[in-house]
Amino acid sequence: MKIGLAYDLKNAVPVALGAPDEEAEEYDPPSTIDALASEIERLGHQVVRLGGGPEFLENVVHTSVDFVFNIAEGRGVYRSREAQIPSVLEMLGLPYFGSDPLTLGICLDKPSAKLVALSAGVLTPRYHVIRQIDQLEALRKEALAFPLVVKPAFEGSSKGVHSTSLAHTWDNLYQSVETALEAYRQPALVEEFVPGTEITVGVLGNNPPTVLGVMEVVPQSGPDDNFMYTLEVKRDWRNLVSYRCPPDLPAACVREIEATALTLFAALGCRDAARMDFRIGRNGMVYFLEANPLPGLGDYSDLPIMASIIGRDYSWLIGNLLNSALERCGLRSLHHAHSASV
């Protein structure tokens, strides 16, 4: 089968003058694309590198492919940018890996994802969306409890989430919101911080999807209820954190986290793979933070790390993802196919 790869490279996307230094954070290095292509070829397929943006448009129209493995994050600061490639593929009638444009748009728009979660009966920290700085004063009436986390409303890969994003006072809050609005050119999400445990969950497959693992992110500096999985931490994860999979939580709590992740996977309309982020409060309550239906596949990304911890190598992970998507699309299974159960 001829499989196209859609992706955005860090060094191929122009960075706007004055943009934050993490402007290209969610895009992939060439090494990730090389590794992904190698695994797909190892499974017996021919790989066509389609790239992203205008290059993708040119290539996908003039190159014949049977299926597209899409990991492109999209261009610009639009809340629907992750839906750009899948929208084109649907217009062309080409099957592809991953969730559809609607799911990708909803999940990148954190406030919209929270509304879906709430409608599904899932807890999420109380929050407010600030679109311009003069709306901040009205927040006093919302009675949100400090500390408050400030993050861009339409970003992934922890862009805009720094140690300074945790506001303990109104002065801190004003400064953080102003920075978010100006630097990221989008609304700011202000939500109550949940002291406790940072958790990420991997979900794979379809009919039914299954939980790959429930992974706790642990600061190497020691127990810290106020720890946040910030951009700085992710950039230096080998030195700053360690991972537990399964987490150091009661079995009943882990079961609840798994069930909640599967509920969200269905409610948000995810397909093939997703990663869900949670905070577990001191009271044991499970709070949904955000969903990523386009999880990173670099060796530094949470999903491959999680797979490695539970004894599944990168080859297994990519084969599982590809097979799940091919089966969903009604295409023939790979001759190296293996069970999608984990």
C-alpha beads as a LAMMPS data file, in Angstrom:
LAMMPS data file: protein, C-alpha beads

342 atoms
341 bonds

1 atom types
1 bond types

-500.0 500.0 xlo xhi
-500.0 500.0 ylo yhi
-500.0 500.0 zlo zhi

Masses

1 110.0

Atoms # bond

1 1 1 0.000 0.000 0.000
2 1 1 1.201 3.516 -0.780
3 1 1 0.939 5.573 2.412
4 1 1 1.418 9.320 2.503
5 1 1 2.914 11.074 5.520
6 1 1 1.503 14.493 6.402
7 1 1 3.548 16.481 8.915
8 1 1 4.926 19.891 9.813
9 1 1 8.664 20.191 10.405
10 1 1 10.033 22.638 12.949
11 1 1 12.508 24.083 10.481
12 1 1 9.958 24.335 7.641
13 1 1 7.407 26.612 9.339
14 1 1 8.225 30.335 9.336
15 1 1 8.240 31.883 12.824
16 1 1 6.690 35.328 13.045
17 1 1 8.893 38.178 14.212
18 1 1 8.434 38.720 17.942
19 1 1 6.624 35.397 18.414
20 1 1 7.255 33.343 21.589
21 1 1 10.300 31.077 21.421
22 1 1 7.991 28.044 21.503
23 1 1 6.150 29.104 18.336
24 1 1 7.252 25.896 16.564
25 1 1 7.107 23.675 19.668
26 1 1 4.325 21.398 18.448
27 1 1 5.968 20.730 15.079
28 1 1 8.191 17.704 14.556
29 1 1 11.949 17.322 14.028
30 1 1 13.100 15.353 10.953
31 1 1 14.123 12.456 13.213
32 1 1 10.474 11.781 14.131
33 1 1 9.400 11.684 10.489
34 1 1 12.345 9.399 9.638
35 1 1 11.420 7.016 12.463
36 1 1 7.749 6.953 11.503
37 1 1 8.532 6.375 7.817
38 1 1 10.945 3.592 8.713
39 1 1 8.337 1.740 10.780
40 1 1 5.660 2.011 8.094
41 1 1 8.116 0.749 5.462
42 1 1 9.120 -2.091 7.760
43 1 1 5.478 -3.167 7.706
44 1 1 5.709 -3.562 3.944
45 1 1 4.304 -0.269 2.688
46 1 1 5.684 2.407 0.390
47 1 1 5.937 5.813 2.102
48 1 1 5.392 9.103 0.296
49 1 1 6.403 12.202 2.248
50 1 1 3.691 14.801 1.650
51 1 1 4.835 17.400 4.204
52 1 1 2.470 20.100 5.398
53 1 1 1.018 23.479 4.466
54 1 1 1.205 24.542 0.790
55 1 1 3.754 21.784 0.131
56 1 1 1.191 19.206 1.244
57 1 1 -1.455 20.648 -1.088
58 1 1 0.877 20.404 -4.054
59 1 1 2.034 16.897 -3.211
60 1 1 -1.309 15.327 -2.324
61 1 1 -2.901 16.491 -5.568
62 1 1 -0.050 15.311 -7.792
63 1 1 0.890 12.101 -5.956
64 1 1 -1.277 8.997 -5.825
65 1 1 -1.567 7.532 -2.312
66 1 1 -3.971 4.992 -0.823
67 1 1 -3.973 6.303 2.743
68 1 1 -2.478 9.202 4.703
69 1 1 -0.838 8.902 8.117
70 1 1 -1.455 12.409 9.386
71 1 1 0.490 14.011 12.232
72 1 1 0.416 17.577 10.848
73 1 1 -0.431 20.233 13.433
74 1 1 -1.559 22.838 10.902
75 1 1 -0.472 26.415 10.315
76 1 1 -1.311 29.704 12.027
77 1 1 -2.957 30.360 15.393
78 1 1 -6.453 29.296 14.316
79 1 1 -8.382 27.104 16.721
80 1 1 -9.192 24.795 13.788
81 1 1 -5.635 24.517 12.433
82 1 1 -5.250 20.829 13.316
83 1 1 -8.275 20.195 11.090
84 1 1 -6.623 21.688 7.993
85 1 1 -5.082 18.480 6.592
86 1 1 -8.017 16.167 7.432
87 1 1 -10.441 18.637 5.822
88 1 1 -8.479 18.534 2.560
89 1 1 -8.252 14.748 2.715
90 1 1 -12.003 14.423 3.211
91 1 1 -12.610 16.754 0.269
92 1 1 -10.375 14.519 -1.865
93 1 1 -11.952 11.335 -0.534
94 1 1 -8.687 10.007 0.894
95 1 1 -8.775 7.889 4.078
96 1 1 -6.425 8.919 6.861
97 1 1 -5.161 8.163 10.351
98 1 1 -6.658 9.989 13.291
99 1 1 -9.697 11.975 14.298
100 1 1 -11.858 13.988 11.938
101 1 1 -11.815 17.800 11.540
102 1 1 -14.642 18.427 13.997
103 1 1 -13.001 16.485 16.819
104 1 1 -9.611 18.082 16.165
105 1 1 -11.157 21.562 16.235
106 1 1 -13.109 20.954 19.431
107 1 1 -10.153 19.458 21.288
108 1 1 -7.686 22.200 20.353
109 1 1 -10.252 24.729 21.586
110 1 1 -9.848 23.920 25.290
111 1 1 -13.048 25.700 26.424
112 1 1 -15.087 23.762 23.849
113 1 1 -13.542 20.477 24.981
114 1 1 -14.460 21.350 28.567
115 1 1 -18.081 21.945 27.557
116 1 1 -18.225 18.511 25.924
117 1 1 -16.645 16.959 29.021
118 1 1 -19.185 18.616 31.308
119 1 1 -22.042 17.451 29.081
120 1 1 -20.689 13.897 29.454
121 1 1 -20.709 14.191 33.235
122 1 1 -16.926 14.612 33.586
123 1 1 -15.482 17.050 36.114
124 1 1 -13.219 19.858 34.951
125 1 1 -11.721 22.718 36.993
126 1 1 -13.896 25.816 37.076
127 1 1 -12.777 28.242 34.410
128 1 1 -13.399 31.457 32.528
129 1 1 -12.365 32.604 29.039
130 1 1 -10.842 36.083 28.667
131 1 1 -10.864 37.526 25.149
132 1 1 -9.644 41.018 26.015
133 1 1 -7.936 42.411 29.079
134 1 1 -10.816 44.635 30.155
135 1 1 -12.921 41.504 30.754
136 1 1 -10.638 40.505 33.594
137 1 1 -12.370 42.709 36.168
138 1 1 -15.608 40.789 35.624
139 1 1 -13.772 37.669 36.716
140 1 1 -13.974 38.823 40.327
141 1 1 -17.692 38.041 40.199
142 1 1 -16.994 34.476 39.111
143 1 1 -15.511 33.698 42.532
144 1 1 -12.782 31.488 41.116
145 1 1 -10.356 30.393 43.808
146 1 1 -6.629 31.172 43.645
147 1 1 -4.221 29.883 42.556
148 1 1 -5.366 30.140 38.943
149 1 1 -3.719 28.723 35.837
150 1 1 -3.529 30.925 32.743
151 1 1 -2.964 29.342 29.337
152 1 1 -3.708 30.145 25.690
153 1 1 -7.113 28.740 24.748
154 1 1 -6.067 27.163 21.432
155 1 1 -2.584 25.686 21.921
156 1 1 -0.998 22.270 22.377
157 1 1 2.396 20.897 23.447
158 1 1 2.196 23.067 26.611
159 1 1 2.747 26.206 24.553
160 1 1 2.140 29.167 26.816
161 1 1 2.181 27.037 29.979
162 1 1 5.129 28.149 32.119
163 1 1 5.958 28.343 35.812
164 1 1 4.727 31.939 35.651
165 1 1 1.327 30.711 34.393
166 1 1 0.250 29.893 37.943
167 1 1 -1.186 33.094 39.403
168 1 1 -1.551 33.510 43.185
169 1 1 -2.696 37.146 43.233
170 1 1 -4.737 39.514 41.072
171 1 1 -1.549 41.279 40.007
172 1 1 -0.058 37.943 38.890
173 1 1 -3.277 37.106 37.088
174 1 1 -3.450 40.403 35.231
175 1 1 0.142 40.078 34.043
176 1 1 -0.275 36.439 32.949
177 1 1 -3.497 37.126 31.055
178 1 1 -2.049 40.174 29.346
179 1 1 0.986 38.140 28.258
180 1 1 -1.179 35.296 26.962
181 1 1 -3.432 37.626 24.959
182 1 1 -0.573 39.541 23.372
183 1 1 1.960 36.775 22.777
184 1 1 -0.362 34.062 21.499
185 1 1 -2.961 36.219 19.715
186 1 1 -5.918 34.260 21.061
187 1 1 -8.182 34.157 24.134
188 1 1 -6.755 33.185 27.511
189 1 1 -8.209 30.323 29.518
190 1 1 -8.203 30.965 33.273
191 1 1 -8.951 27.897 35.368
192 1 1 -8.703 26.897 38.987
193 1 1 -5.543 24.983 39.777
194 1 1 -6.069 21.521 41.275
195 1 1 -3.308 20.657 43.763
196 1 1 -2.501 16.990 43.435
197 1 1 -1.274 14.461 40.891
198 1 1 -0.585 15.050 37.194
199 1 1 -1.885 12.206 35.023
200 1 1 -1.915 11.503 31.297
201 1 1 -3.803 8.612 29.715
202 1 1 -3.222 6.970 26.348
203 1 1 -6.214 5.538 24.481
204 1 1 -5.801 3.445 21.328
205 1 1 -8.028 1.816 18.757
206 1 1 -11.697 1.668 17.862
207 1 1 -14.662 -0.659 18.405
208 1 1 -13.828 -0.636 21.248
209 1 1 -10.959 1.689 22.113
210 1 1 -8.717 0.543 24.954
211 1 1 -6.522 2.268 27.498
212 1 1 -2.841 1.896 26.725
213 1 1 -1.794 3.169 30.127
214 1 1 -2.392 5.626 32.951
215 1 1 0.846 7.501 33.543
216 1 1 1.759 9.720 36.488
217 1 1 4.195 12.573 35.922
218 1 1 6.399 12.815 39.008
219 1 1 8.754 15.757 39.758
220 1 1 12.235 14.499 40.545
221 1 1 12.617 17.267 43.105
222 1 1 10.186 15.447 45.376
223 1 1 6.458 15.454 46.202
224 1 1 4.829 18.712 45.177
225 1 1 1.057 19.191 45.004
226 1 1 1.664 22.420 43.074
227 1 1 3.755 20.793 40.347
228 1 1 2.708 21.620 36.772
229 1 1 3.780 19.839 33.583
230 1 1 5.009 23.056 31.999
231 1 1 6.851 23.657 28.745
232 1 1 10.154 23.995 30.605
233 1 1 9.592 20.608 32.252
234 1 1 8.733 18.889 28.961
235 1 1 11.847 20.314 27.299
236 1 1 14.060 18.824 30.048
237 1 1 11.929 15.857 31.059
238 1 1 14.827 13.437 31.495
239 1 1 16.247 15.579 34.315
240 1 1 13.112 17.073 35.850
241 1 1 10.520 14.294 35.957
242 1 1 10.070 10.576 36.099
243 1 1 7.038 8.542 35.074
244 1 1 4.964 5.887 36.815
245 1 1 2.736 3.639 34.780
246 1 1 0.626 2.541 36.568
247 1 1 0.494 5.566 38.879
248 1 1 0.875 5.571 42.642
249 1 1 -2.861 5.882 43.202
250 1 1 -5.531 3.596 44.687
251 1 1 -6.767 0.936 42.269
252 1 1 -10.310 2.314 42.382
253 1 1 -9.036 5.754 41.373
254 1 1 -7.068 4.289 38.452
255 1 1 -10.184 2.457 37.263
256 1 1 -12.142 5.706 37.429
257 1 1 -9.460 7.512 35.419
258 1 1 -9.541 4.787 32.751
259 1 1 -13.332 4.890 32.540
260 1 1 -13.314 8.683 32.338
261 1 1 -10.741 8.671 29.533
262 1 1 -12.846 6.218 27.524
263 1 1 -15.982 8.300 28.155
264 1 1 -14.193 11.383 26.833
265 1 1 -12.736 9.511 23.852
266 1 1 -16.300 8.662 22.801
267 1 1 -17.887 12.003 23.718
268 1 1 -15.276 13.992 21.802
269 1 1 -15.503 11.677 18.794
270 1 1 -11.857 10.570 18.867
271 1 1 -10.559 7.856 16.549
272 1 1 -7.478 5.610 16.456
273 1 1 -5.522 7.334 19.250
274 1 1 -5.682 10.146 21.783
275 1 1 -4.069 11.299 24.981
276 1 1 -6.111 12.741 27.863
277 1 1 -4.664 14.909 30.630
278 1 1 -6.064 14.967 34.163
279 1 1 -5.339 16.268 37.646
280 1 1 -6.234 14.082 40.603
281 1 1 -7.124 16.281 43.572
282 1 1 -6.137 15.662 47.161
283 1 1 -9.696 14.425 47.674
284 1 1 -9.231 11.774 44.980
285 1 1 -11.529 13.533 42.508
286 1 1 -10.626 13.191 38.820
287 1 1 -10.534 16.482 36.889
288 1 1 -10.226 16.609 33.105
289 1 1 -7.777 19.213 31.766
290 1 1 -7.556 18.662 28.020
291 1 1 -7.587 16.089 25.232
292 1 1 -5.046 15.588 22.476
293 1 1 -6.450 13.568 19.548
294 1 1 -3.213 14.216 17.640
295 1 1 -0.667 12.922 20.174
296 1 1 3.045 13.383 19.558
297 1 1 4.926 10.363 18.211
298 1 1 8.513 11.461 18.811
299 1 1 10.604 9.422 21.227
300 1 1 10.304 12.350 23.668
301 1 1 6.479 12.328 23.497
302 1 1 4.250 10.988 26.267
303 1 1 2.528 8.252 24.242
304 1 1 5.758 6.489 23.132
305 1 1 7.204 6.945 26.643
306 1 1 4.075 5.354 28.107
307 1 1 4.255 2.447 25.658
308 1 1 7.918 1.880 26.515
309 1 1 7.222 1.786 30.251
310 1 1 4.614 -0.953 29.835
311 1 1 6.959 -2.989 27.632
312 1 1 5.706 -2.035 24.164
313 1 1 8.340 -0.759 21.759
314 1 1 7.985 1.950 19.111
315 1 1 7.443 -0.604 16.342
316 1 1 4.522 -2.093 18.218
317 1 1 2.986 1.341 18.825
318 1 1 3.159 2.525 15.210
319 1 1 1.952 -0.838 13.889
320 1 1 -0.977 -0.751 16.296
321 1 1 -1.932 2.802 15.320
322 1 1 -1.713 2.104 11.600
323 1 1 -3.644 -1.158 11.783
324 1 1 -6.439 0.406 13.821
325 1 1 -6.864 3.194 11.296
326 1 1 -6.726 0.864 8.294
327 1 1 -9.336 -1.448 9.803
328 1 1 -11.605 1.526 10.617
329 1 1 -11.347 2.685 7.012
330 1 1 -12.177 -0.785 5.669
331 1 1 -8.744 -1.280 4.145
332 1 1 -6.876 -4.557 4.206
333 1 1 -4.962 -5.388 7.359
334 1 1 -1.193 -5.553 7.295
335 1 1 0.390 -8.946 6.951
336 1 1 2.165 -8.169 10.213
337 1 1 -1.145 -7.281 11.878
338 1 1 -1.490 -7.964 15.524
339 1 1 -4.273 -7.605 18.042
340 1 1 -5.368 -4.061 18.797
341 1 1 -5.999 -5.036 22.389
342 1 1 -3.497 -3.732 24.943

Bonds

1 1 1 2
2 1 2 3
3 1 3 4
4 1 4 5
5 1 5 6
6 1 6 7
7 1 7 8
8 1 8 9
9 1 9 10
10 1 10 11
11 1 11 12
12 1 12 13
13 1 13 14
14 1 14 15
15 1 15 16
16 1 16 17
17 1 17 18
18 1 18 19
19 1 19 20
20 1 20 21
21 1 21 22
22 1 22 23
23 1 23 24
24 1 24 25
25 1 25 26
26 1 26 27
27 1 27 28
28 1 28 29
29 1 29 30
30 1 30 31
31 1 31 32
32 1 32 33
33 1 33 34
34 1 34 35
35 1 35 36
36 1 36 37
37 1 37 38
38 1 38 39
39 1 39 40
40 1 40 41
41 1 41 42
42 1 42 43
43 1 43 44
44 1 44 45
45 1 45 46
46 1 46 47
47 1 47 48
48 1 48 49
49 1 49 50
50 1 50 51
51 1 51 52
52 1 52 53
53 1 53 54
54 1 54 55
55 1 55 56
56 1 56 57
57 1 57 58
58 1 58 59
59 1 59 60
60 1 60 61
61 1 61 62
62 1 62 63
63 1 63 64
64 1 64 65
65 1 65 66
66 1 66 67
67 1 67 68
68 1 68 69
69 1 69 70
70 1 70 71
71 1 71 72
72 1 72 73
73 1 73 74
74 1 74 75
75 1 75 76
76 1 76 77
77 1 77 78
78 1 78 79
79 1 79 80
80 1 80 81
81 1 81 82
82 1 82 83
83 1 83 84
84 1 84 85
85 1 85 86
86 1 86 87
87 1 87 88
88 1 88 89
89 1 89 90
90 1 90 91
91 1 91 92
92 1 92 93
93 1 93 94
94 1 94 95
95 1 95 96
96 1 96 97
97 1 97 98
98 1 98 99
99 1 99 100
100 1 100 101
101 1 101 102
102 1 102 103
103 1 103 104
104 1 104 105
105 1 105 106
106 1 106 107
107 1 107 108
108 1 108 109
109 1 109 110
110 1 110 111
111 1 111 112
112 1 112 113
113 1 113 114
114 1 114 115
115 1 115 116
116 1 116 117
117 1 117 118
118 1 118 119
119 1 119 120
120 1 120 121
121 1 121 122
122 1 122 123
123 1 123 124
124 1 124 125
125 1 125 126
126 1 126 127
127 1 127 128
128 1 128 129
129 1 129 130
130 1 130 131
131 1 131 132
132 1 132 133
133 1 133 134
134 1 134 135
135 1 135 136
136 1 136 137
137 1 137 138
138 1 138 139
139 1 139 140
140 1 140 141
141 1 141 142
142 1 142 143
143 1 143 144
144 1 144 145
145 1 145 146
146 1 146 147
147 1 147 148
148 1 148 149
149 1 149 150
150 1 150 151
151 1 151 152
152 1 152 153
153 1 153 154
154 1 154 155
155 1 155 156
156 1 156 157
157 1 157 158
158 1 158 159
159 1 159 160
160 1 160 161
161 1 161 162
162 1 162 163
163 1 163 164
164 1 164 165
165 1 165 166
166 1 166 167
167 1 167 168
168 1 168 169
169 1 169 170
170 1 170 171
171 1 171 172
172 1 172 173
173 1 173 174
174 1 174 175
175 1 175 176
176 1 176 177
177 1 177 178
178 1 178 179
179 1 179 180
180 1 180 181
181 1 181 182
182 1 182 183
183 1 183 184
184 1 184 185
185 1 185 186
186 1 186 187
187 1 187 188
188 1 188 189
189 1 189 190
190 1 190 191
191 1 191 192
192 1 192 193
193 1 193 194
194 1 194 195
195 1 195 196
196 1 196 197
197 1 197 198
198 1 198 199
199 1 199 200
200 1 200 201
201 1 201 202
202 1 202 203
203 1 203 204
204 1 204 205
205 1 205 206
206 1 206 207
207 1 207 208
208 1 208 209
209 1 209 210
210 1 210 211
211 1 211 212
212 1 212 213
213 1 213 214
214 1 214 215
215 1 215 216
216 1 216 217
217 1 217 218
218 1 218 219
219 1 219 220
220 1 220 221
221 1 221 222
222 1 222 223
223 1 223 224
224 1 224 225
225 1 225 226
226 1 226 227
227 1 227 228
228 1 228 229
229 1 229 230
230 1 230 231
231 1 231 232
232 1 232 233
233 1 233 234
234 1 234 235
235 1 235 236
236 1 236 237
237 1 237 238
238 1 238 239
239 1 239 240
240 1 240 241
241 1 241 242
242 1 242 243
243 1 243 244
244 1 244 245
245 1 245 246
246 1 246 247
247 1 247 248
248 1 248 249
249 1 249 250
250 1 250 251
251 1 251 252
252 1 252 253
253 1 253 254
254 1 254 255
255 1 255 256
256 1 256 257
257 1 257 258
258 1 258 259
259 1 259 260
260 1 260 261
261 1 261 262
262 1 262 263
263 1 263 264
264 1 264 265
265 1 265 266
266 1 266 267
267 1 267 268
268 1 268 269
269 1 269 270
270 1 270 271
271 1 271 272
272 1 272 273
273 1 273 274
274 1 274 275
275 1 275 276
276 1 276 277
277 1 277 278
278 1 278 279
279 1 279 280
280 1 280 281
281 1 281 282
282 1 282 283
283 1 283 284
284 1 284 285
285 1 285 286
286 1 286 287
287 1 287 288
288 1 288 289
289 1 289 290
290 1 290 291
291 1 291 292
292 1 292 293
293 1 293 294
294 1 294 295
295 1 295 296
296 1 296 297
297 1 297 298
298 1 298 299
299 1 299 300
300 1 300 301
301 1 301 302
302 1 302 303
303 1 303 304
304 1 304 305
305 1 305 306
306 1 306 307
307 1 307 308
308 1 308 309
309 1 309 310
310 1 310 311
311 1 311 312
312 1 312 313
313 1 313 314
314 1 314 315
315 1 315 316
316 1 316 317
317 1 317 318
318 1 318 319
319 1 319 320
320 1 320 321
321 1 321 322
322 1 322 323
323 1 323 324
324 1 324 325
325 1 325 326
326 1 326 327
327 1 327 328
328 1 328 329
329 1 329 330
330 1 330 331
331 1 331 332
332 1 332 333
333 1 333 334
334 1 334 335
335 1 335 336
336 1 336 337
337 1 337 338
338 1 338 339
339 1 339 340
340 1 340 341
341 1 341 342
